[in-house]
Amino acid sequence: MRLTTYTDYTLRTLIYLGSQPGRTSTIRDIADAYGISKNHLMKVVHQLGIAGLVETVRGRNGGLRLKLAPEDINLGAVIRATEPDFFMAECFDVAHNRCMLAPVCGLQGVLHSAVDAFLAVLDQRTLASLLPPPDALRGRAAVRVAPIRLRRNAAKAPAK
């Protein structure tokens, strides 16, 4: 099972906001903390707002915050809303299935059971279950991930 980058960024955003109770954060704060694109996060945050999970606060100390308590945000529901499909194999997509084994193959049933089990575990969890204890981050600097930069003229570097 593999989640899309969109779902990954959605979960990261929710975890970040859930780890900042009583405070607002900006898209830039979240992007910088995870070393990811601000432009991608803008779309994620917009959809989280439409879904009623995140609210924006205008003004001098404005930003984003969770609209619901972390205990009220179900992971299974979030992942179902962000993943386009759960096609584990070609046979899951009835419209484009060209596998000649599909009518007699047992793999599809096994994979459907696996996806159901995956989602059942997520349905039992909330955002609160992913958050560190409130005092775990106290006194720690925000983790910043620097992007990897390749040297342009590495081949021209003098030999030592």
Backbone as CSV, one residue per row, in Angstrom:
resi,resn,N_x,N_y,N_z,CA_x,CA_y,CA_z,C_x,C_y,C_z
1,MET,0.863,-1.176,0.000,0.000,0.000,0.000,0.893,1.217,0.000
2,ARG,0.588,2.157,-0.854,1.381,3.377,-0.925,0.429,4.562,-0.991
3,LEU,0.673,5.544,-0.136,-0.152,6.745,-0.134,0.459,7.782,-1.065
4,THR,-0.386,8.620,-1.635,0.102,9.674,-2.518,0.804,10.759,-1.707
5,THR,1.590,11.557,-2.410,2.257,12.696,-1.774,1.220,13.646,-1.196
6,TYR,0.099,13.798,-1.878,-0.965,14.681,-1.400,-1.458,14.232,-0.016
7,THR,-1.673,12.935,0.144,-2.108,12.413,1.436,-1.012,12.583,2.482
8,ASP,0.223,12.340,2.099,1.355,12.530,3.004,1.388,13.976,3.507
9,TYR,1.284,14.943,2.611,1.311,16.353,3.000,0.094,16.722,3.848
10,THR,-1.042,16.108,3.556,-2.241,16.346,4.361,-2.011,15.886,5.802
11,LEU,-1.488,14.685,5.949,-1.240,14.155,7.289,-0.167,14.973,8.018
12,ARG,0.884,15.355,7.316,1.930,16.177,7.931,1.370,17.513,8.412
13,THR,0.514,18.116,7.591,-0.087,19.397,7.972,-0.942,19.233,9.222
14,LEU,-1.760,18.199,9.260,-2.605,17.961,10.427,-1.763,17.686,11.676
15,ILE,-0.703,16.902,11.530,0.176,16.616,12.669,0.839,17.899,13.154
16,TYR,1.310,18.714,12.231,1.967,19.970,12.613,0.993,20.861,13.385
17,LEU,-0.194,21.044,12.820,-1.174,21.911,13.474,-1.638,21.320,14.805
18,GLY,-1.797,20.010,14.847,-2.202,19.359,16.086,-1.143,19.453,17.177
19,SER,0.106,19.606,16.764,1.217,19.734,17.720,1.392,21.154,18.225
20,GLN,0.573,22.072,17.721,0.663,23.489,18.086,-0.655,23.964,18.705
21,PRO,-1.146,23.300,19.745,-2.454,23.691,20.289,-2.443,25.137,20.796
22,GLY,-3.515,25.847,20.472,-3.646,27.226,20.931,-2.837,28.230,20.144
23,ARG,-2.121,27.778,19.115,-1.312,28.690,18.305,-1.730,28.587,16.845
24,THR,-1.475,29.652,16.120,-1.691,29.601,14.680,-0.341,29.405,14.005
25,SER,-0.359,28.810,12.842,0.835,28.562,12.045,0.545,28.995,10.622
26,THR,1.586,29.316,9.891,1.415,29.690,8.486,1.804,28.518,7.589
27,ILE,1.395,28.614,6.351,1.797,27.604,5.372,3.317,27.591,5.275
28,ARG,3.923,28.758,5.339,5.390,28.847,5.291,6.014,28.105,6.471
29,ASP,5.452,28.242,7.671,5.966,27.522,8.846,5.989,26.011,8.580
30,ILE,4.887,25.507,8.054,4.764,24.070,7.814,5.710,23.627,6.705
31,ALA,5.758,24.389,5.629,6.645,24.062,4.505,8.104,24.044,4.957
32,ASP,8.495,25.047,5.732,9.876,25.115,6.216,10.193,23.974,7.181
33,ALA,9.266,23.653,8.054,9.492,22.590,9.035,9.742,21.250,8.363
34,TYR,9.033,20.974,7.266,9.149,19.688,6.595,10.022,19.732,5.345
35,GLY,10.444,20.923,4.934,11.252,21.029,3.723,10.476,20.658,2.475
36,ILE,9.213,21.082,2.420,8.377,20.766,1.262,7.857,22.048,0.618
37,SER,7.290,21.921,-0.550,6.844,23.057,-1.348,5.649,23.793,-0.729
38,LYS,5.798,25.093,-0.623,4.700,25.935,-0.138,3.517,25.871,-1.099
39,ASN,3.798,25.828,-2.396,2.719,25.771,-3.395,1.876,24.509,-3.256
40,HIS,2.517,23.364,-3.001,1.756,22.125,-2.806,0.900,22.213,-1.544
41,LEU,1.460,22.799,-0.504,0.721,22.913,0.760,-0.489,23.832,0.647
42,MET,-0.407,24.828,-0.209,-1.543,25.745,-0.371,-2.781,24.974,-0.807
43,LYS,-2.614,24.048,-1.742,-3.743,23.239,-2.212,-4.251,22.328,-1.096
44,VAL,-3.332,21.719,-0.367,-3.694,20.834,0.744,-4.498,21.605,1.786
45,VAL,-3.986,22.767,2.192,-4.648,23.569,3.224,-6.013,24.039,2.752
46,HIS,-6.107,24.411,1.482,-7.404,24.840,0.936,-8.431,23.707,1.064
47,GLN,-8.043,22.495,0.696,-8.957,21.357,0.780,-9.279,20.990,2.226
48,LEU,-8.308,21.142,3.122,-8.580,20.887,4.542,-9.589,21.894,5.084
49,GLY,-9.522,23.126,4.577,-10.503,24.134,4.968,-11.891,23.788,4.467
50,ILE,-11.989,23.374,3.222,-13.283,22.981,2.653,-13.867,21.791,3.422
51,ALA,-13.008,20.870,3.843,-13.456,19.687,4.592,-13.829,20.013,6.038
52,GLY,-13.556,21.238,6.474,-13.908,21.639,7.827,-12.923,21.189,8.896
53,LEU,-11.699,20.832,8.489,-10.695,20.376,9.443,-9.753,21.487,9.894
54,VAL,-9.592,22.492,9.049,-8.674,23.601,9.328,-9.417,24.911,9.124
55,GLU,-9.107,25.885,9.962,-9.681,27.215,9.787,-8.547,28.232,9.688
56,THR,-8.829,29.317,8.981,-7.849,30.377,8.850,-8.240,31.526,9.765
57,VAL,-7.222,32.160,10.292,-7.409,33.310,11.177,-6.733,34.496,10.512
58,ARG,-7.486,35.543,10.293,-6.926,36.740,9.656,-6.345,37.670,10.704
59,GLY,-5.519,38.568,10.228,-4.994,39.594,11.120,-3.525,39.432,11.418
60,ARG,-3.064,40.258,12.321,-1.641,40.345,12.639,-1.058,39.008,13.101
61,ASN,-1.744,38.309,13.941,-1.281,37.001,14.426,-2.035,35.863,13.749
62,GLY,-2.430,36.093,12.518,-3.235,35.117,11.794,-2.449,33.910,11.331
63,GLY,-3.162,33.005,10.762,-2.564,31.782,10.248,-3.592,30.682,10.208
64,LEU,-3.146,29.480,10.429,-3.995,28.291,10.374,-4.034,27.616,11.726
65,ARG,-5.125,26.932,11.971,-5.221,26.086,13.151,-6.281,25.035,12.883
66,LEU,-6.230,23.988,13.673,-7.246,22.948,13.538,-8.599,23.514,13.932
67,LYS,-9.613,23.142,13.175,-10.973,23.564,13.497,-11.626,22.564,14.449
68,LEU,-11.184,21.318,14.374,-11.700,20.259,15.242,-10.608,19.824,16.202
69,ALA,-11.006,19.239,17.299,-10.034,18.661,18.226,-9.372,17.461,17.548
70,PRO,-8.093,17.221,17.828,-7.415,16.066,17.221,-8.149,14.741,17.465
71,GLU,-8.834,14.625,18.588,-9.596,13.402,18.891,-10.781,13.216,17.951
72,ASP,-11.193,14.276,17.288,-12.361,14.222,16.407,-11.992,14.082,14.930
73,ILE,-10.716,13.948,14.640,-10.265,13.809,13.246,-9.851,12.357,13.033
74,ASN,-10.692,11.612,12.324,-10.476,10.192,12.076,-9.527,9.991,10.892
75,LEU,-8.479,9.206,11.095,-7.483,8.995,10.047,-8.044,8.251,8.840
76,GLY,-8.900,7.284,9.075,-9.503,6.559,7.955,-10.292,7.483,7.051
77,ALA,-11.061,8.378,7.653,-11.855,9.332,6.861,-10.950,10.290,6.091
78,VAL,-9.873,10.752,6.720,-8.948,11.666,6.038,-8.315,10.970,4.839
79,ILE,-7.859,9.759,5.028,-7.185,9.053,3.934,-8.153,8.689,2.823
80,ARG,-9.363,8.296,3.152,-10.355,8.031,2.097,-10.645,9.294,1.281
81,ALA,-10.645,10.450,1.952,-10.949,11.713,1.267,-9.796,12.201,0.400
82,THR,-8.571,11.792,0.708,-7.427,12.323,-0.030,-6.874,11.380,-1.084
83,GLU,-7.131,10.111,-0.952,-6.631,9.151,-1.945,-7.624,9.040,-3.109
84,PRO,-7.128,9.086,-4.341,-8.036,9.018,-5.494,-8.675,7.643,-5.662
85,ASP,-7.958,6.590,-5.290,-8.484,5.228,-5.371,-7.555,4.321,-4.575
86,PHE,-7.934,3.094,-4.461,-7.092,2.116,-3.780,-6.816,0.949,-4.722
87,PHE,-6.512,1.262,-5.965,-6.230,0.240,-6.964,-4.859,-0.372,-6.680
88,MET,-4.874,-1.570,-6.167,-3.626,-2.262,-5.855,-3.076,-2.986,-7.080
89,ALA,-3.938,-3.294,-8.007,-3.543,-3.992,-9.224,-4.502,-3.577,-10.339
90,GLU,-4.149,-3.925,-11.547,-4.962,-3.556,-12.709,-6.410,-4.024,-12.584
91,CYS,-6.618,-5.166,-11.962,-7.968,-5.732,-11.882,-8.907,-4.924,-10.978
92,PHE,-8.376,-4.013,-10.179,-9.227,-3.173,-9.335,-9.975,-2.131,-10.168
93,ASP,-9.409,-1.766,-11.290,-9.997,-0.737,-12.147,-10.806,-1.430,-13.249
94,VAL,-12.088,-1.616,-12.972,-12.956,-2.368,-13.878,-12.964,-1.774,-15.282
95,ALA,-12.927,-0.451,-15.386,-12.989,0.204,-16.694,-11.742,-0.044,-17.543
96,HIS,-10.597,-0.288,-16.915,-9.351,-0.442,-17.672,-8.676,-1.793,-17.459
97,ASN,-9.381,-2.736,-16.890,-8.801,-4.044,-16.612,-8.680,-4.854,-17.896
98,ARG,-7.464,-5.212,-18.253,-7.232,-6.027,-19.442,-6.573,-7.369,-19.090
99,CYS,-6.522,-7.660,-17.809,-5.869,-8.894,-17.371,-6.740,-10.099,-17.727
100,MET,-6.169,-11.026,-18.466,-6.935,-12.191,-18.890,-7.159,-13.190,-17.746
101,LEU,-6.430,-13.037,-16.639,-6.615,-13.927,-15.492,-7.730,-13.454,-14.556
102,ALA,-8.180,-12.228,-14.716,-9.143,-11.627,-13.779,-10.355,-12.511,-13.467
103,PRO,-10.958,-13.168,-14.437,-12.150,-13.974,-14.107,-11.872,-15.179,-13.207
104,VAL,-10.637,-15.642,-13.168,-10.334,-16.850,-12.398,-9.262,-16.641,-11.323
105,CYS,-8.767,-15.449,-11.204,-7.655,-15.166,-10.289,-8.161,-14.863,-8.877
106,GLY,-7.488,-15.401,-7.879,-7.856,-15.149,-6.488,-7.149,-13.943,-5.883
107,LEU,-6.228,-13.339,-6.628,-5.457,-12.222,-6.082,-6.331,-11.013,-5.744
108,GLN,-7.291,-10.722,-6.589,-8.130,-9.541,-6.362,-8.843,-9.609,-5.009
109,GLY,-9.395,-10.748,-4.662,-10.081,-10.901,-3.374,-9.139,-10.722,-2.200
110,VAL,-7.926,-11.268,-2.319,-6.933,-11.151,-1.250,-6.530,-9.681,-1.084
111,LEU,-6.291,-8.999,-2.193,-5.893,-7.592,-2.123,-7.031,-6.714,-1.595
112,HIS,-8.262,-7.007,-1.970,-9.399,-6.258,-1.409,-9.459,-6.431,0.110
113,SER,-9.223,-7.652,0.576,-9.211,-7.896,2.020,-8.090,-7.117,2.697
114,ALA,-6.939,-7.033,2.042,-5.802,-6.291,2.604,-6.120,-4.795,2.700
115,VAL,-6.725,-4.234,1.665,-7.102,-2.820,1.691,-8.142,-2.575,2.780
116,ASP,-9.113,-3.472,2.890,-10.135,-3.338,3.935,-9.502,-3.361,5.324
117,ALA,-8.517,-4.240,5.535,-7.844,-4.336,6.833,-7.033,-3.064,7.107
118,PHE,-6.361,-2.561,6.089,-5.589,-1.317,6.189,-6.489,-0.168,6.640
119,LEU,-7.622,-0.017,5.980,-8.552,1.064,6.309,-9.225,0.834,7.667
120,ALA,-9.457,-0.422,8.032,-10.067,-0.714,9.336,-9.157,-0.262,10.478
121,VAL,-7.852,-0.443,10.326,-6.913,0.019,11.355,-6.954,1.545,11.436
122,LEU,-6.947,2.207,10.294,-6.990,3.667,10.276,-8.303,4.212,10.832
123,ASP,-9.387,3.487,10.624,-10.686,3.910,11.154,-10.707,3.907,12.683
124,GLN,-9.813,3.148,13.302,-9.753,3.068,14.760,-8.850,4.131,15.367
125,ARG,-8.220,4.942,14.533,-7.257,5.935,15.019,-7.702,7.344,14.689
126,THR,-7.271,8.265,15.551,-7.526,9.687,15.306,-6.199,10.416,15.215
127,LEU,-6.272,11.663,14.823,-5.074,12.495,14.767,-4.391,12.531,16.133
128,ALA,-5.169,12.539,17.195,-4.604,12.588,18.546,-3.620,11.441,18.791
129,SER,-3.853,10.287,18.181,-2.972,9.134,18.396,-1.616,9.304,17.726
130,LEU,-1.485,10.275,16.840,-0.217,10.518,16.143,0.619,11.608,16.787
131,LEU,0.015,12.372,17.677,0.691,13.537,18.230,1.594,13.163,19.401
132,PRO,2.740,13.844,19.500,3.603,13.605,20.658,2.957,14.181,21.909
133,PRO,3.350,13.703,23.082,2.815,14.302,24.313,3.128,15.798,24.334
134,PRO,2.267,16.617,24.942,2.436,18.077,24.911,3.812,18.572,25.350
135,ASP,4.421,17.930,26.337,5.709,18.413,26.820,6.905,17.820,26.072
136,ALA,6.669,16.900,25.145,7.767,16.247,24.428,8.542,17.213,23.534
137,LEU,7.878,18.228,23.005,8.542,19.171,22.102,9.009,20.435,22.808
138,ARG,8.668,20.574,24.073,9.018,21.778,24.814,10.533,21.933,24.875
139,GLY,11.022,23.111,24.532,12.447,23.400,24.603,13.243,22.933,23.398
140,ARG,12.607,22.296,22.468,13.316,21.836,21.269,13.101,22.827,20.143
141,ALA,14.129,23.067,19.381,14.011,23.930,18.201,13.242,23.176,17.131
142,ALA,12.542,23.915,16.302,11.823,23.289,15.190,12.827,22.609,14.270
143,VAL,12.507,21.416,13.849,13.388,20.680,12.953,13.240,21.266,11.556
144,ARG,14.335,21.600,10.982,14.321,22.143,9.630,15.131,21.213,8.737
145,VAL,14.588,20.883,7.609,15.259,19.994,6.679,15.746,20.828,5.512
146,ALA,17.045,20.888,5.340,17.615,21.662,4.237,17.560,20.839,2.964
147,PRO,17.159,21.462,1.853,17.141,20.720,0.592,18.567,20.365,0.168
148,ILE,18.709,19.241,-0.486,20.018,18.819,-0.981,20.353,19.642,-2.211
149,ARG,21.531,20.177,-2.229,21.972,20.981,-3.378,23.176,20.301,-4.008
150,LEU,23.091,20.114,-5.301,24.209,19.530,-6.029,25.103,20.637,-6.554
151,ARG,26.406,20.415,-6.493,27.324,21.411,-7.046,27.307,21.295,-8.556
152,ARG,27.182,22.425,-9.205,27.108,22.434,-10.673,28.401,21.978,-11.316
153,ASN,29.503,22.427,-10.825,30.763,22.143,-11.492,31.584,21.106,-10.716
154,ALA,30.914,20.107,-10.201,31.605,19.090,-9.413,32.673,18.385,-10.239
155,ALA,32.422,18.206,-11.528,33.377,17.539,-12.391,34.629,18.376,-12.607
156,LYS,34.521,19.697,-12.466,35.649,20.585,-12.705,36.442,20.868,-11.431
157,ALA,36.035,20.284,-10.318,36.744,20.531,-9.066,38.164,20.019,-9.188
158,PRO,39.130,20.810,-8.697,40.525,20.375,-8.823,40.791,19.142,-7.970
159,ALA,41.593,18.255,-8.494,41.968,17.045,-7.765,42.998,17.403,-6.713
160,LYS,42.916,16.753,-5.557,43.860,17.045,-4.475,44.833,15.920,-4.302
